[in-house]
Amino acid sequence: MKTLTLNIPDYIDLDDREVAMIVASRLYEQGKLSLGQAAELVGLSKRTFAELLSKYDVAIINHPASDLARDIQNA
C-alpha cells in the first residue's frame, strides 16, 4: 500500500478523516475501489461509508447505464 503525504493549508478546515473520505469516495465513484475497499481506506464499516456517500455527492449505485442495459439483455 502506498503512503501519501499532503500539505493542506491551515485555512482549509479539513481533518485527516475528511480528506481520506474525499479521496475514498472519489476512487469509489470512479470504480477504482469497491465499496469495501473504500470503506477500509477510511477505517469505516461498509454500511457507514455507504451512508456517508451522499454527503460527497456520490451515488451508492454507480454503474453506467450501459451495464444496466447489458444486464437486462442477459436476463
Legacy VTK file of the C-alpha trace (Angstrom):
# vtk DataFile Version 3.0
C-alpha trace
ASCII
DATASET POLYDATA
POINTS 75 float
0.000 0.000 0.000
1.227 3.479 -0.833
1.572 6.205 1.748
0.834 9.728 0.632
1.709 12.928 2.475
-0.266 16.062 1.628
0.384 19.542 2.874
-3.022 21.158 3.240
-3.097 24.849 4.147
-4.362 25.611 7.655
-7.122 27.835 6.296
-8.750 24.798 4.692
-10.640 23.306 7.591
-10.261 19.572 6.897
-9.160 16.880 9.273
-7.409 13.666 8.217
-10.653 11.656 8.178
-12.365 14.214 5.928
-9.501 14.144 3.406
-9.495 10.350 3.435
-13.262 10.330 2.885
-12.976 12.705 -0.081
-10.292 10.552 -1.689
-12.054 7.252 -0.962
-15.436 8.484 -2.211
-13.935 9.719 -5.486
-11.997 6.493 -6.031
-15.206 4.556 -5.368
-17.136 6.800 -7.753
-14.552 6.200 -10.487
-14.732 2.444 -9.945
-11.119 2.192 -8.796
-12.154 0.888 -5.361
-15.014 -1.348 -4.312
-17.329 -0.177 -1.544
-15.479 -2.387 0.937
-12.050 -1.206 -0.175
-13.085 2.445 0.035
-14.607 1.924 3.486
-11.438 0.196 4.651
-9.312 3.081 3.361
-11.230 5.450 5.647
-11.487 2.983 8.532
-15.278 2.689 8.429
-17.723 -0.155 8.032
-19.227 -0.596 4.576
-22.607 0.468 5.903
-21.300 3.686 7.464
-19.272 4.545 4.376
-22.304 3.919 2.149
-24.448 6.154 4.349
-21.900 8.979 4.089
-21.516 8.850 0.297
-24.443 11.196 -0.340
-22.645 13.905 1.653
-19.968 13.766 -1.076
-22.486 13.686 -3.957
-21.606 10.088 -4.789
-24.345 7.577 -5.580
-24.135 4.205 -3.874
-25.062 2.553 -7.181
-22.643 3.966 -9.678
-22.815 1.575 -12.587
-23.093 3.086 -16.078
-26.413 2.806 -17.891
-24.749 0.573 -20.477
-24.170 -2.047 -17.749
-27.850 -1.968 -16.846
-28.891 -2.371 -20.493
-26.495 -5.319 -20.874
-27.834 -6.915 -17.683
-31.395 -6.620 -18.976
-30.427 -8.228 -22.288
-28.699 -11.086 -20.482
-31.621 -11.715 -18.101
LINES 1 76
75 0 1 2 3 4 5 6 7 8 9 10 11 12 13 14 15 16 17 18 19 20 21 22 23 24 25 26 27 28 29 30 31 32 33 34 35 36 37 38 39 40 41 42 43 44 45 46 47 48 49 50 51 52 53 54 55 56 57 58 59 60 61 62 63 64 65 66 67 68 69 70 71 72 73 74
